[in-house]
Amino acid sequence: MKNKEVIIIGAGLAGCEAALYLAKYGVKVKLYEMKSIKKTPAQKSESLAELVCSNSLKGEDYLSASGLLKLEMEKLGSHLIPLAKENRVPSGGALSVNREEFGKAVTNLIKNNENIELINEVVKKIDISKPCIVACGPLIDEDLFENLKQLIGETSCYFYDAIAPIVATDSIDMSRAYWGNRYNKGETADYLNCLMNKEEYLKFYNELINAKTVELHEFEKIKVFEGCMPVEVMAKRGVDALRYGPMKPVGLRDERYQERPYAAIQLRKENLLGNSLNMVGFQTNLTFPEQKRVFGLIPALKNAEFIRYGTMHRNSYINAPKILNEFSQIKLLPNIFIAGQLSGVEGYVESMASGLYVAINMLRFLNGKKLLSLPSTTVLGAIQNYIAFAPEKDFQPMNANYGIVQAENIRDKQQKKQKIFGESINQIDIFLKKLEED
């Protein structure tokens, strides 16, 4: 195919990963981004590839699903994972980044690439006559989503996503908090731990479950994705739900006190300076005054200054098993691919991985070659196969986890993870060899 050109709608994580991969192989990319004209409720930065909910890309341990997915991506040619590592902030065993610096790094890479034309425009309609990757994210423009639904003959799918608050470090009462990791793991103390006794926790809990939330003006039944569940929703599952979730106290002990904590919340650095902290796992839809009041019942946060309050917003996605094949290609429109959260993957790294996977197959599509899928013995293959072949009824987005990875039934968990790791790397190498042979 002469003068290969691809349109990519959306310059988020998936769109940027796809654009950089295609540009590397000489494809001319027209990358459309609307945020300079029209920001979504979750967007704050002017940079591309913005991380909106958290600054964490989850664990790096290669024996974890998230860590193995990152390794698979690096082997397949990811541009964004290396940039994330270059702009990391300490967070124990997780890969967390300085959002501002990471966004700037991605933006510079895109703008300085001669094969990528960044176009600031709100796309309202997909040109089905041209190869296109739709990677505009879950907060897709309403008109574009309506156009997409007309093309695929599908009604809207959605769930609600929530963002955790960020507080100023110097406003925290350090007499009730200490720096450290669970079980004192790691060489640096990456989390600020705010501990609570039983009386303090129960008071906080009762106020939380009765606190006022922001009214969602939607006529549909509310769906909440498990991985981004608001803390107040989780709390209503039972008095101990938080103590087994974002407020679990295990592995945390302040040497200044003999009493074991009954509950705890961890705060993670937003940047290397450490002057702002993210409330880990505290996504919320409480009103702003209620966040100030209720979260202030955590002793260390009684005078906390909120740099950003938590918010909740609607995220859109398609019914992927009905619409897409295993290559994330629209079945009825083979020159249109869907990448990122719109396709039904959930999470930052998963969105990047989706963009990379789609770009690999878009390149093959442009060159008239057979498209390639990854087996479910790899994490990326398992995610892509899930969104393509999961039951259509009540389809929900999926993130990286070993529950969807095809593996031998080995009782010893550590041995099983090592087996999955070995098989994954083997299959990625086979996949890369096929790419090289073509």
N, C-alpha and C positions, 0 to 999 in steps of 0.2 A: 504493500500500500504506500503510495507516494504522499509526501507532505502529511505525515501522521499528526493528527491533532485531536485533542480530547478536551471536552468541557468538564470542569469540576465545579459543582455548585456547593459552596461552603468551604471556608478556610479554617475549620476547627481542627481537631486532632486527626480525624480520619482523612479529611480533605488535604491537609498539608502533607501527611505521610504519603498519600497516594500521588500527589503532585510531584514531590521530590523524587519518588521512585521512578515515575514515568519520565521525568525530565532527565534523569541520569542516563536513560537509554535513548535520548534524542527526540522524544515525543514533545511536541509543542503543546503546552497546557494553558488553557484559558481558565484561570481560577477566579471564581466570582465570590465576593464576600460583601455582605450588606451592613455590617456593624457600624461602619463610619457614617452610614445614612440612617440606619434603623437598628438600634440595639434591642435585644430581647430583655425581659425582666431580670434574667440571671447574669447578664453581661455587664462588666464594669470597666474593663481594660480596653485600650485601643489596639492592643497587639493581637496577632493571629494565634490560633491554637490555645485559646484561653482556658485555664482550669477554673471552673466556676464554683464547684461545691467544696472541694478540699484540695490541699496541695500534696496529698499522698498518692503515689502510684503503687501502693501496697508492697508486700514483702519481696525481698531479693533472693531468699533461699531457693536454690535451684530444685530442691526437693518439695517445694510448695507449688501449687498450680500457678499462682501469679508470677513467682520467680522463674519457673520453667517457661512460661509464655514469653517473658522478656528475653530469655536466652534464645528461644526459637526465633523471635523477631530479629534479634541481632544477627543471627546466622542467615536469615533471609534478606537482610539488607536494610533494616530499619534506620531511618535518619533521626527519629525523635527520641528513641531510647538513649543513644549516646549523648544527645543534647541535654536530656534530663539528668544524666549522671554528671555532666559538666556543671550543672546549675543546682546541685543537690544541697539540701540542708540536713543536719543530723536528725535522725529519727529512728535510732535503734536498728532493727533489722529491715526497716522499710526504706523504699526509695521515695523520699519526699523532696520537693523542689521549691526554690524561690520562684513563685508564680510570675512575678514581674520580669525577672531576668530570663526565665525560660521562654516566656512569650516573646521577649525582644530577640532572643537568639533564633527562634523559629522564624519570626518576621524577617529578620535580616537575611537568613538563608533563602527564604522565598523571594524576596525583593532583589537579591543579587544573582539570582539564577536566570541566565539568558534564555532558557527554554520555558520560563513561566511568566505569563502576563497576568498580573493581579488587577482585577477589574472590580472597582467599588460600585456595586449595583445591586438592587433588589430584584432578583429573578422571580418573575410571576408565572412563567410557563416554560416547560421543558421542551426543547427542540428535539423531537424524536427521530429526526433525520440524521442526527450526528451522534457519534460515540460520546457518551456522557456518564459521569459518576455523580450521583446525587448523594452528597455527604453533608447536608446542611444542618444536621444535628436534630435533637428532639424538639427544639423550639423553632421549628421550620416556619417560614412565613405563611400566613393563613391562606393567601391566594395560591401560593405554590403547592401547598398541601391539598387544596381543593382540586387543583389541576392534576396532581399525582393520583388522587383518588378516582378522578374521572378516567385516567389512563388505565388504571389497574382494576377498576370496577369494584373498589373495596370501601367500606365505611371506615370511619376513623377508629383507630386504636389509641389508647393513651394510658398513662399512669401519672401519678403525682410524685414529684421529686422535691426534696427538701435540702436546704443548705444550713450548715452549722454556723453559730456566731464566732466572731473573732474578738478577743479582748486585749487591752493594752497591758503589757507585762508589769509595768511599774504601778499599776492600780490594784495588783493582787496582794492580799495579806499573806506574806511569806511565813508568818508564824504558824499558819495552818496549811502550808504546802511545802513540798521539797522536790528537788530535782533528782531524778533517777529512773531507771528502767525496771521492768518487772524482773524479779529475782536477781537484780543487779547485773543483768547481762549487758555486754558491750563495754567498750572502753570509755565511752562518754555518756553523760547523763542527759538524755535527749527529751524526756518528758517531765512536765511539771505536774506532780501528783497532789490533788486536793482531796484529803481524807475526811471521812465523816463517821461519827459514831451512830448507834442505832437510833437514838432519839432525834438527832439532826436529820438523818435520812428519812425517817417516817414523816417528820414535819414537811420536809421538802417534797416527798412523794405525794402526800395528800394535797398539797397546794398545786402540784404539777397536774394531777389528773383532773382537777377542778378549774384549772386556769382557762382564761378566755383565749380562743384561737381566732385567726383571721378567717372570715367567712369566704368560702370559695363560691363565686357566682357561676356555678355550672349546673346544668340540668341532669347530667349523667351521674350514675353511681360512681362514687370515688373509689379508685384503685390506687393502692400504694405499693411500690416495689419494695420487697423485703430489705434489700441492701441499703435503701435510703429512707427507711421508715422514721417518721418524726418521733422524737423521744417521748412525747406525751401519748402518742398512739401505742407505742411499745409498752409504756407504763401501765396502760389500762388492761394489759393481758394478765396482770397479777402483781402483787406487792413486791415480789422478788425478781420480776422480769428484768429490771435494770441491773440488779446485782449479779445477774448471769449474762449481762450484755455489756453496754458501755460503762457501767459503774461497778464492774466486778473488782473486788479488792485483792484478789489473789496475787501473790508475789510482790506486794507493796507493803513496806513497813518503814515508818518514820522513826529513826533511832532516838528521837527526842521523847518518844512516848512508848510506854510499855503496852498500852492497850492496842489490840489488833483492830484495824479499821473494819467497819461494818460495810462501808461502801466507799467508792472513790471515783473521781473523774480525772482523766488525764488530758493535759493540754499540750499541743505540739507546736514547735516553732514554725512561724510562717516565713521567716527569712533568717539569714545567718546572724544578723544583729540580735535576733531573739526579742525584739521589742514589741512583737505582737504574737499572740498565741491562738491557735484554733482549738475549739472545744471538741475533742475527738468523739465521734459518735453521737453528737448532740444536735443533729438536724432537727429543725422545729418549725411549727407553724403558729406558735404563740404570737399574740400581738406584741409589738415592741415594748410597751410598758410592762406587760406580763413577763417578758423575758428578763427585763431588768429586775423586777420584783422577785420572781420565782427562782431564777438562777442565783440571785443575791442571797438566797437561803443556804447556799453552799458556803460554809464559813470563809473559805479563802477568797470567795468572790463577792463578799458582802458590799464592797465598795468598787467593784469592777467597772471599768470604763469600756463600753462596747464600741469598738471601732467599726464593726459591721454586725448588724443583727441577723439572725437566721430568717430565712424566707422559704416559701413553698411556691412551686410553679408547675404548670401542666407540661408534661413531656409527651410528644407524639411519636408513635412508631407504627410500622405496618405489620400486618399479619403475615410474617415472612414465610412460614411453611406453605401458605396458599399462593404467594406471589412470586417467591424467589426460588431458584434452583440452588444446587450446592456450591455454585460459584458466586452467589449473591447477584445473579443476573436476573432481570425480570423475564419470566418465562415467555410472556407474550411480546416483549420488546427486547430482543437479545443484545442490542447495542446500548442499553441502559442498565447500569449497575447501581445498586444501593449499598452505601458503606456507612459505618458508624452506628450510633445509637438508633437512628431512624430504621435501621435494618433489624433491630432486635437484640443487639449486643448491649451489655450494660457495663459501664466502667471506663475510666480513662484509657488504661492499657488495652483493654478489649477493643475500644474504638480505633486506636492507632493500629492495632493488629488487623482489624477489619479493613482499614484503608490500604494497608500494605498488601493484604491477600487479594483484594479487588484489583489493585494496581497491577499485580503480577499477572492476573488473568486478563485484564484489559489490554495489556501489552501483547499477550498471545492472541487475543481477539483481533487486534489491529494488524497483526502479522499473519492472520489466517491459520493459526495453529490451534491444535486441540487444547481446550482448557483443562487445567489440572486441579484436582482436589487433594487435600491432605487427609490421611486416615484419622479416625477418632482415637487412635493411640497417641496422637499429639494433642496438646491443649488447644492450639488454634484450630486444628481439624475438628476437634470435638465440639467447639463452639459453633463453627460454621455448619457442621452437620446437624447440630441441635436446631439452629434457627431455620434450616431448610426442611427438616424432617420431623420436627416435634408435632404433636397433635394440634390441628388448627384451632380447635375449640379452646377458648380461655388461654391462648398463647400469651406468655409473659417473657420479657427480656431475660437474658442469661449472661452471667459473668463467668470468669475462669474458676473452675472448681473440679476436683477429682471425681465428683459424682457422675459427670457426663463423659469422662475419659474411659475408653475401653481398656481394660486391664485384667490380668489374671487374678483369680480369687486367692490371694495370699493373706493369711491371717495376720502375720506380723506387719504392722503398718509401715514401719521403717523400710523393711525389705520390699514391700509393695511400692513405696514411693521411689526407691532406687530402681526397681524394675521399670516403672513408668518412665523415669528419667532416661534410662538407657534406650528403651524402645523409641521414645520420642526423638532423641538425637539421631538415632539410626534412620528413622523415617524422614527427618528433615534433610539429612545428607542424601538420601535416595531422591528426594524431591529436587534438591539443588542439582544433582547430577542430571536429572531429566531436563531441567532448565538449561543447563550448559550444553547438553547434547543437541538441543534444538537451536 
